[in-house]
Every structure is written in structure tokens, then in C-alpha cells.
Amino acid sequence: MPITEQEALAWTGPTAADSLVPLPTERLTAATMRLILDFSTEVIHCFIAGGASPPLFALAARVDGSRDLMNCCRRVLERDNSKRRTCDEAPSPDYVAGTRSTQDSFLRTFGHQHEIGNLGGYPFIKLMFHPQLSADMHAYISEAVRIMMSYVTSRRSFITLLYAGSRDWQTCSAWTRGKVLLVARSYREVRSRRGAREGATRTSQSQ
């Protein structure tokens, strides 16, 4: 039997989505930096081609100011590739982020819109908080939550971040929004594949 909204609220608790996937606070190693860059690049490929899956959102077709947003995507990918080269060329895998100030500046590019004065230098934040794109992402995530609520029957298979991210969307950082978006995509892809297999099985059994 599908879970109820009350069960979902109880399992999630009052913890904010940002607290479920906090930004790293320790000194960034090459391994951690690459994980962050891979995450950033994967989020960008939700909007433009080039990733393992087709884009989720057609910027050029639907979103106002799409040329500016496409440029934001390009800038993030260029930044990610540049920092990957820095990781590859670093004399020590434990020293790839530069000074603490440099590291903090990098991590701030995944923060909250209200913490930034001019978004021009923060293309990832600009993307994640673009009003129309934000609404599209939230709708996609909310549908993933709806699907989860109709299939999940126990706490073990309940995805807390997915539910909390949809609930707290307006207060989530760009980092958390990206994390929740990727979780939603992964969940919906798994459900789609499972549904296709179940449909094929029913078809073969009816023949």
C-alpha cells in the first residue's frame, strides 16, 4: 500500500534539504574536487546535450533568455574543465583548491542567490535560480515525488532528499537544487525502465 503524506512528513522530519547534502567544509582534495566538478557538469547536461542522458529541459525552445542561459552552461563547463586540469597538474592531490579564500570562493558558486549581489560571475547559481527554469525543475522533481509516493511501501525505499528537496525548493541552495534534480532524474529513469520491463512481461504473458 502506498505511503501517506503524513508518513512522508514523519520520515523526513524538520531537517532542511540543505542540511541533508551540505557543501564540503574540509580542505578540498583532488578526489573531492573531481566529485564536485562531475556533479556540476552532470547538472549542466540536464540543460544541454553532451551527458550520459538526453537533456531534461530544452532551453532554446522554452526558456526566456535562453541565449544567456546557454552561455551560463558553457561557462560552467569551461570552469569545470579548467579545474580538472588543475587537479591533474597539481603537485599534490591534497592541494588543488589554492588558499582557503580561493576554496571558499569556489564553493560560493554553489550557494544561495540571496548571498550574491551580482549573479554575472555565478553562472551555476544564475541557472538554478532562473524563475522559469526553477519552476520547470521543481515541477519535474514534484512529479518524481508523486511517482515515489505511489510506489514506495516502506521507509527503506523512501528517498528523503527527494521529498525534502521538493518541499524546501524555495529555500534550497543551488548545490542542493542540483543534487535533488539529479536524484529525481535517476529515480524517474529507474521507474521508467522498471515499468517498461513490467509492461514487456505482461505482454509476453498475454500472448
Secondary structure, DSSP 8 states (H G I E B T S, - for coil): ----HHHHHHHHTT--HHHHS----S---HHHHHHHHHHHHHHHTTTSS-SSS--SS-HHHH-TTHHHHHHHHHHHHHHHHHHHHHHHH-SSTT--S-SHHHHHHHHHTTS-GGG-S-GGG-HHHHHHT-HHHHHHHHHHHHHHHHHHHHH--SGGG--HHHHHHHHTGGG--HHHHHHHHHHHHHHHHHHHHHHHHHHHHHHHHH-
